[in-house]
Amino acid sequence: MSREVVRLLLPFAAPAPERKGKVTRELTLATIFSITESEKEKGGGLILKRPPEKILFISEVCYPFWMYPLRNRVLLFEGFGILKHEIPFDILPDTRVFQKEMEVSSERLETYLAFLNHNLNYFRGFLGSGKKQVEGLVTDPSFIEDFILYLESARRVRDVIPDRVVLIPRIDVNRVEEIVKGVHEFTKTLEADERSLRNIIRALTSKTQKHINALMLGSERIQRRTEKEIERARKRLEKKVDVLKRIYNEKVLKACKVVKERIQKLQEEKSDLEARKERLKAYIDRCMSEIFTCKTRRDEERLKYWETERESSKMEINKIKKRLKELDAEIKEAEVLRDLEVSRLRSEYDAEIGEADAEVRRIEAIRDSEIKANEEIIKTLKDLTFKIVSQINSLIDSRRPRPTDILKMSVPMAKRKLTLVYVPFFLACYKRGPKRRYTVFPPSLVGSYGVSAKFKGALGAQRVRMILRERSRPISALINKFIDIVEAEPLLEERIRSACLKSNILRMRRTRKMILKGLSKLSTEGWINDEELEELREALTKPRT
């Protein structure tokens, strides 16, 4: 082999939790032999006589597992590729096409916006899904859990393992490394895809920000340019306003002067009339006094005169009051006309100022329109980029598998070297004529003879089967699948049968002695009675053809 491989051998049997005594090699071989012998089919038949089955061999077989170191973990492979782990994966849209189009379209704002709009849904979903098959990889959590516990009882082997058939794995070192390399390349592809997506996010964000910065800089330039134009326009406006204000003030003063002169004349007339009214009131008071005197003197002529004077004064006062009211109305009318004229002049002034200010407003409107257009483009850039980036992030988050998921397929165990682990099982072969039948004994736990076994004592030699309990259902299922493959492939069956015949525990003197010793132990523990013990000893000592 091109690299150093550590070899470990697991025990076939281990004591069950309730068993206090050790499980010896002798007891294990005797148990397997007893069960195999008890399950051998007898001959018979009323019409067609069938000969009894013969035990062709009972052999211990070592099934290979690879433990490949990977980042303080190991990948567990079974050596014949019976198990095949499928890794479902999602197919991404072609990032290279997107990147190329982005690079070509990103220089000018117009083409970049068209690119974003055109590719808004480019990363909306996956193009499809696929499956990568990893030959021999063990990922079943129950299998791995049982295997790790089982591994605690392993021992390292450096030489040939005697009395056993050591299966040569179809998945050899080179194939394991090839598979791991494929997994590694697949992981690198996933990581590269994720990097590519994240690079696109960075590139999109960068290019969008570049255009946003250019637009913001453009808005700043527009603002500065407009401020200069407005400043020049305002200077022109100030000069014009000064002229208009002077003209306006002159017109207002003139209008107010005319009205003021008119009101002043009316006020003078009003003052004269008020004075005349007061004099008349005083004269009326005198008339009343004279009338009283005349009445006292009984001067009829003078009485009539003063009464006439009094009445005449009263009439004049009434005329004065009427004229005063007319003067008040005229003053008020003059004031209203003055205010209307001032208001009219003010409106004319404001209109002319407004016309003069129109250029500033036009410059400001153009500035606001251009800046608003830039802001809308910036918002569009942000929205489109955000939607595409969100879709890419969604692909990254939901894509199967993630690179870390590949690591989860491994076993949390630190190993420095590639390790070949042998899991033993016993394979028994029965023969009747040209036909052969196989029985498998997967790794087992050895129990103690208790109430349950005694209660089923009527089963005779069959109760010895109760001493063995399946150690791991997933491992047993794999070994049984392997035997199904062996039976389906004649060349493989021939090769394994030939090896098992050589390591047949019923033909080797040393293992036969161990079986005999183990049978005595079974009898002592109560698994078989004396009669069954003798029958098994006799069956063991019969010559094998």
C-alpha positions in Angstrom: 0.0 0.0 0.0 1.2 3.5 -0.7 0.5 4.8 2.8 0.5 3.3 6.3 -2.7 1.6 7.3 -3.5 0.8 10.9 -5.5 -2.5 11.2 -8.0 -3.1 14.0 -9.9 -6.3 14.9 -13.1 -6.2 16.7 -14.3 -9.1 18.9 -17.2 -11.2 17.6 -18.8 -11.6 21.0 -19.0 -9.5 24.2 -20.7 -10.1 27.5 -24.3 -8.9 27.8 -24.9 -6.4 30.6 -26.5 -9.1 32.8 -23.6 -11.6 32.2 -21.0 -11.7 35.0 -18.6 -14.2 33.5 -16.2 -13.7 30.7 -16.9 -14.7 27.1 -14.1 -17.0 26.0 -13.2 -18.0 22.5 -14.1 -21.6 23.4 -17.6 -20.6 24.6 -18.1 -18.6 21.4 -17.0 -21.4 19.0 -19.1 -24.0 20.9 -22.2 -21.8 20.8 -21.9 -21.2 17.1 -21.4 -24.9 16.5 -24.3 -25.9 18.7 -26.7 -23.5 17.0 -25.5 -24.5 13.5 -25.9 -28.2 14.4 -29.3 -27.7 15.9 -30.6 -25.8 12.9 -29.4 -28.4 10.4 -32.4 -29.7 8.4 -33.0 -33.4 8.8 -33.7 -35.8 5.9 -37.1 -37.4 5.1 -40.1 -37.2 2.9 -42.8 -39.8 2.1 -42.3 -40.0 -1.6 -39.1 -38.3 -2.4 -36.5 -39.1 0.2 -34.3 -36.2 0.9 -30.9 -36.7 2.6 -30.1 -34.7 5.7 -28.1 -31.5 5.4 -24.5 -31.6 6.1 -22.5 -28.7 7.6 -20.0 -27.8 4.9 -18.2 -25.3 7.0 -18.4 -22.9 9.9 -15.9 -20.1 9.5 -15.3 -16.7 11.0 -15.2 -14.0 8.4 -13.8 -10.5 8.9 -15.7 -7.7 7.1 -13.6 -4.7 6.3 -14.4 -1.0 7.2 -12.2 2.0 6.4 -11.8 4.9 8.7 -10.4 7.9 6.8 -9.1 10.8 8.8 -10.7 14.2 8.0 -10.2 17.3 10.1 -10.3 15.7 13.5 -13.1 13.4 12.3 -13.2 10.3 10.2 -15.2 9.1 7.2 -16.5 5.6 7.7 -16.6 3.3 4.6 -17.7 -0.3 4.4 -15.4 -2.2 2.2 -17.7 -3.6 -0.5 -19.7 -0.6 -1.5 -23.0 -2.1 -0.5 -24.1 1.1 1.2 -24.3 4.1 -1.1 -24.9 7.5 0.4 -26.7 9.9 -1.9 -26.0 13.6 -1.4 -28.9 15.7 -2.9 -27.7 19.0 -4.2 -29.4 22.1 -5.8 -28.2 23.4 -9.1 -27.5 27.1 -9.1 -28.1 29.5 -12.0 -24.9 30.0 -14.1 -23.0 32.6 -12.1 -20.4 33.0 -14.9 -22.9 34.2 -17.4 -24.3 36.7 -14.8 -20.8 38.0 -13.9 -19.8 38.4 -17.5 -22.9 40.4 -18.4 -22.5 42.4 -15.2 -18.9 43.4 -16.1 -19.9 44.3 -19.7 -22.9 46.4 -18.6 -21.7 48.1 -15.4 -19.7 51.0 -16.8 -22.6 53.2 -17.9 -25.6 53.9 -15.7 -28.1 53.3 -18.4 -26.8 49.8 -19.4 -26.3 48.9 -15.7 -30.0 49.8 -14.9 -31.1 47.8 -17.9 -28.9 44.8 -16.7 -30.4 44.9 -13.2 -34.0 45.1 -14.6 -33.3 42.3 -17.1 -31.8 40.0 -14.4 -34.1 40.9 -11.5 -35.3 37.3 -11.2 -32.1 35.5 -12.3 -31.5 34.1 -8.9 -35.1 33.7 -7.9 -34.7 29.9 -7.5 -32.6 26.9 -8.3 -32.4 25.5 -11.9 -33.0 22.0 -10.6 -31.6 19.3 -8.3 -29.2 16.4 -8.6 -27.7 13.6 -6.5 -24.1 12.7 -5.9 -23.5 9.1 -4.9 -20.7 8.2 -2.5 -19.9 4.5 -2.7 -19.6 2.7 0.6 -20.0 5.8 2.9 -21.7 5.0 6.2 -23.9 7.9 7.4 -26.7 6.2 9.3 -26.6 7.7 12.8 -27.7 4.4 14.4 -25.0 2.5 12.5 -22.3 5.0 13.5 -23.4 5.1 17.1 -23.2 1.3 17.3 -19.9 1.2 15.5 -18.2 3.8 17.8 -19.3 1.8 20.9 -18.1 -1.4 19.2 -14.8 0.2 18.4 -13.9 0.6 22.1 -13.2 -3.1 22.3 -10.9 -3.2 19.2 -7.4 -4.5 19.3 -4.6 -3.7 16.9 -3.3 -6.4 14.6 0.0 -6.3 12.8 0.3 -9.8 11.4 -1.9 -12.3 9.6 -5.1 -13.0 11.5 -5.3 -16.8 12.0 -8.3 -19.1 11.7 -10.4 -16.4 10.0 -11.3 -15.4 6.5 -10.2 -11.8 6.1 -12.2 -10.3 3.2 -10.2 -8.3 0.7 -12.3 -5.1 0.3 -13.4 -4.1 -3.2 -13.0 -0.6 -2.0 -9.2 -0.6 -1.5 -6.9 2.1 -0.3 -6.7 3.8 -3.7 -10.4 3.6 -4.2 -11.0 5.1 -0.7 -8.7 8.0 -1.5 -10.4 8.4 -4.9 -13.8 8.6 -3.2 -12.6 11.0 -0.5 -11.0 13.1 -3.2 -14.3 13.2 -5.0 -16.1 14.2 -1.8 -13.4 16.8 -1.2 -13.7 18.1 -4.8 -17.5 18.2 -4.4 -17.1 20.2 -1.1 -14.7 22.5 -2.9 -17.2 23.0 -5.7 -19.9 23.8 -3.1 -17.5 26.3 -1.4 -16.5 27.7 -4.8 -20.2 28.2 -5.7 -20.8 29.9 -2.4 -17.8 32.1 -2.9 -18.9 32.9 -6.4 -22.4 34.0 -5.1 -20.8 36.1 -2.3 -18.4 37.6 -4.9 -21.4 38.6 -7.0 -23.0 40.2 -3.9 -19.9 42.2 -3.3 -19.5 43.1 -6.9 -23.2 44.1 -7.3 -23.0 46.1 -4.1 -19.8 47.8 -5.1 -20.9 48.7 -8.7 -24.3 49.9 -7.4 -22.6 52.0 -4.8 -20.2 53.4 -7.5 -23.1 54.6 -9.5 -24.9 55.9 -6.4 -21.8 57.8 -5.4 -21.6 59.3 -9.0 -25.2 60.3 -8.8 -24.8 61.9 -5.4 -21.7 63.7 -6.6 -23.7 64.9 -9.6 -26.4 66.2 -7.3 -23.8 68.1 -5.3 -22.4 69.6 -8.5 -26.0 70.6 -9.6 -26.4 72.2 -6.1 -23.2 74.1 -6.4 -23.8 75.2 -10.0 -27.4 76.2 -9.1 -26.2 78.2 -6.1 -23.9 80.2 -8.3 -26.6 80.8 -10.9 -29.1 81.8 -8.2 -26.5 84.1 -6.6 -26.0 85.9 -10.0 -29.8 86.0 -10.6 -30.4 87.4 -7.1 -27.9 90.2 -7.6 -29.7 91.2 -10.8 -33.0 90.9 -8.9 -31.7 93.1 -6.1 -30.9 95.9 -8.5 -34.3 95.6 -10.1 -36.0 95.4 -6.8 -34.3 98.6 -5.7 -35.6 100.4 -8.8 -39.1 98.9 -8.4 -39.2 99.8 -4.7 -38.2 103.4 -5.4 -40.8 103.8 -8.1 -43.4 102.1 -5.8 -42.6 104.3 -2.9 -42.8 107.4 -5.1 -46.2 106.4 -6.4 -47.5 105.6 -2.9 -46.3 108.9 -1.6 -47.9 110.7 -4.5 -51.2 108.9 -4.0 -51.1 109.5 -0.3 -50.2 113.2 -0.8 -53.2 113.8 -3.0 -55.5 112.1 -0.6 -53.9 113.8 2.3 -54.4 117.3 0.8 -58.1 116.5 0.1 -58.6 115.1 3.6 -56.9 118.1 5.0 -59.2 120.5 3.2 -62.2 118.5 4.4 -60.9 118.5 7.9 -60.4 122.3 7.8 -64.0 122.7 6.6 -65.1 120.3 9.3 -63.2 122.3 11.9 -64.8 125.6 10.7 -68.2 124.0 10.9 -67.6 122.6 14.3 -66.6 126.1 15.6 -69.6 127.7 13.9 -71.9 125.1 15.5 -70.5 125.9 18.9 -71.0 129.6 18.4 -74.5 129.0 17.3 -75.2 126.9 20.4 -73.9 129.7 22.5 -76.0 132.2 20.6 -79.1 130.0 21.1 -78.4 130.1 24.8 -78.3 133.9 24.7 -81.5 133.9 22.7 -83.2 131.8 25.4 -82.0 134.2 28.0 -83.3 137.2 26.1 -86.6 135.5 25.4 -87.0 134.9 29.2 -86.2 138.6 29.8 -88.7 139.7 27.2 -91.4 137.5 28.6 -90.7 139.0 32.0 -90.9 142.6 30.7 -93.8 141.6 28.3 -91.9 143.1 25.5 -93.6 141.4 22.6 -91.6 143.0 19.9 -88.2 142.0 21.3 -89.6 138.5 22.2 -90.5 137.8 18.6 -87.1 139.0 17.4 -85.2 136.6 19.7 -87.5 133.7 19.0 -86.8 134.2 15.3 -83.1 134.4 16.0 -83.2 131.2 18.0 -85.1 129.2 15.3 -82.8 130.5 12.6 -79.8 129.3 14.6 -81.2 125.9 15.2 -81.9 125.5 11.5 -78.3 126.5 10.7 -77.0 124.0 13.3 -79.0 121.2 11.6 -77.4 122.1 8.2 -74.0 122.1 9.8 -74.6 118.6 11.3 -75.7 117.4 8.0 -72.6 118.8 6.3 -70.4 117.3 9.1 -71.8 113.9 8.3 -71.1 114.5 4.6 -67.6 115.6 5.4 -67.0 112.4 7.5 -68.2 110.3 4.6 -66.0 112.1 2.2 -63.0 111.7 4.5 -63.7 108.1 4.9 -64.2 107.7 1.2 -60.9 109.4 0.6 -59.1 107.2 3.0 -60.6 104.0 1.3 -59.6 105.3 -2.1 -56.1 106.0 -0.7 -55.9 102.4 0.7 -57.2 100.9 -2.5 -54.7 102.8 -4.5 -51.8 101.8 -2.2 -53.0 98.2 -2.4 -53.2 98.4 -6.2 -49.7 99.8 -6.3 -48.5 97.1 -3.9 -50.0 94.4 -6.2 -48.3 95.9 -9.2 -45.1 96.0 -7.2 -45.4 92.4 -6.1 -46.3 91.3 -9.6 -43.2 93.0 -11.0 -41.1 91.6 -8.2 -42.5 88.1 -8.9 -41.7 88.5 -12.6 -38.2 89.5 -11.6 -37.9 86.5 -9.2 -39.2 84.0 -11.9 -35.7 83.3 -13.1 -34.6 82.3 -9.6 -37.6 80.0 -9.2 -36.9 78.5 -12.7 -33.3 77.8 -11.7 -34.5 76.3 -8.4 -37.2 74.2 -10.2 -34.6 72.8 -12.6 -32.2 72.0 -9.7 -35.0 70.3 -7.7 -36.1 68.3 -10.7 -32.6 67.1 -11.6 -31.8 66.2 -7.9 -35.1 64.4 -7.6 -34.4 62.4 -10.7 -31.1 61.4 -9.3 -32.7 60.4 -6.0 -35.3 58.3 -7.9 -32.5 56.6 -9.8 -30.6 56.0 -6.6 -33.7 54.4 -5.0 -34.2 52.2 -8.1 -30.6 51.1 -8.0 -30.9 50.3 -4.3 -34.2 48.4 -4.7 -33.1 46.3 -7.7 -29.8 45.5 -6.1 -31.5 44.6 -2.8 -33.9 42.3 -4.5 -31.1 40.4 -6.4 -28.9 40.3 -3.3 -31.8 39.0 -1.2 -32.4 36.2 -3.8 -28.7 35.3 -3.8 -28.6 35.2 0.1 -31.8 33.0 0.0 -30.0 30.6 -2.4 -26.9 30.5 -0.1 -29.1 29.9 3.0 -31.4 27.2 1.5 -29.0 25.4 -0.9 -28.5 21.7 -0.2 -26.0 20.7 0.9 -23.9 23.3 2.6 -20.2 22.7 2.8 -20.6 22.1 6.6 -23.2 19.4 5.8 -20.5 17.3 4.1 -18.5 17.4 7.3 -21.5 16.2 9.2 -21.3 12.9 7.3 -18.1 12.1 9.1 -17.7 10.5 12.5 -16.7 12.8 15.4 -13.4 11.0 16.2 -9.8 12.0 15.9 -7.5 9.7 14.0 -4.1 10.4 12.4 -3.8 7.4 10.1 -6.0 5.5 7.7 -7.5 2.6 9.6 -8.9 -0.7 8.4 -11.3 -2.1 10.9 -12.4 -5.8 10.7 -15.9 -6.6 12.0 -16.1 -10.4 12.5 -19.1 -12.6 11.8 -19.6 -16.3 11.5 -20.7 -17.9 8.3 -22.1 -21.4 8.3 -22.8 -23.3 5.1 -25.2 -26.3 4.8 -25.0 -28.7 1.9 -27.6 -31.1 0.6 -26.6 -32.6 -2.7 -25.6 -29.7 -5.1 -27.5 -27.2 -3.1 -26.0 -24.9 -0.4 -27.6 -22.8 2.3 -25.9 -20.1 4.3 -26.5 -18.9 7.9 -25.0 -15.8 9.3 -24.1 -15.0 12.9 -23.5 -11.3 13.1 -21.6 -9.7 16.0 -23.4 -10.7 19.2 -23.8 -10.2 22.9 -23.6 -13.3 25.1 -26.2 -13.6 27.8 -26.6 -15.7 30.9 -28.8 -18.7 31.4 -31.7 -17.4 33.3 -35.5 -17.9 34.0 -36.4 -17.2 30.4 -34.1 -20.0 29.1 -35.4 -22.4 31.7 -39.0 -21.6 30.9 -38.3 -22.5 27.3 -36.4 -25.7 28.2 -38.9 -27.8 26.1 -37.2 -26.4 23.0 -34.2 -28.6 23.7 -31.0 -27.8 21.9 -32.8 -24.8 20.2 -32.6 -22.8 23.5 -28.9 -22.4 23.0 -29.8 -19.9 20.3 -30.9 -17.7 23.1 -27.4 -17.2 24.4 -26.6 -14.9 21.5 -28.3 -11.5 21.0 -27.8 -9.2 18.0 -25.3 -6.5 18.9 -26.2 -4.0 16.3 -29.2 -4.2 14.0 -27.7 -1.9 11.3 -24.4 -3.9 11.2 -26.3 -7.2 11.1 -28.4 -5.9 8.2 -25.3 -4.9 6.3 -23.7 -8.4 6.7 -26.9 -10.1 5.6 -26.9 -7.9 2.5 -23.3 -8.9 1.8 -24.3 -12.6 2.0 -27.1 -11.9 -0.5 -24.5 -10.4 -2.9 -22.3 -13.4 -2.3 -25.1 -15.8 -3.3 -25.9 -13.7 -6.3 -22.3 -13.7 -7.6 -20.9 -17.2 -8.4 -17.3 -16.1 -8.7 -17.4 -14.3 -5.3 -19.2 -17.2 -3.7 -16.6 -19.6 -5.0 -13.8 -17.5 -3.7 -15.3 -17.0 -0.2 -16.4 -20.7 0.0 -12.9 -21.8 -0.8 -11.4 -19.6 1.9 -14.0 -20.6 4.4 -13.3 -24.3 3.8 -9.7 -23.7 4.7 -10.6 -21.8 7.9 -13.4 -24.2 8.8 -13.5 -24.5 12.6 -14.8 -28.0 12.3 -11.7 -29.3 10.5 -8.9 -27.6 12.4 -7.7 -29.6 15.4 -7.0 -26.6 17.5 -10.5 -25.1 17.1 -12.2 -28.5 17.5 -10.5 -28.8 20.9 -11.7 -25.3 21.8 -15.3 -26.3 20.7 -15.2 -29.4 23.0 -14.1 -27.3 25.9 -16.7 -24.7 25.1 -19.5 -27.4 25.0 -18.6 -28.3 28.5 -19.0 -24.7 29.5 -22.4 -24.5 27.8 -23.5 -27.6 29.7 -22.2 -26.2 33.0 -24.2 -22.9 32.4 -27.3 -24.9 31.6 -27.7 -24.2 28.0 -27.5 -27.8 27.0 -28.2 -31.0 28.9 -26.0 -34.1 29.2 -27.8 -35.9 26.3 -27.4 -32.8 24.0 -23.8 -32.5 25.1 -23.0 -36.1 24.0 -24.9 -35.6 20.7 -22.9 -32.5 19.9 -19.6 -34.1 20.9 -20.4 -37.1 18.6 -21.4 -34.8 15.7 -18.1 -32.9 16.2 -16.0 -36.0 16.1 -17.6 -37.5 12.9 -15.2 -37.5 10.0 -15.6 -34.6 7.5 -15.6 -35.2 3.8 
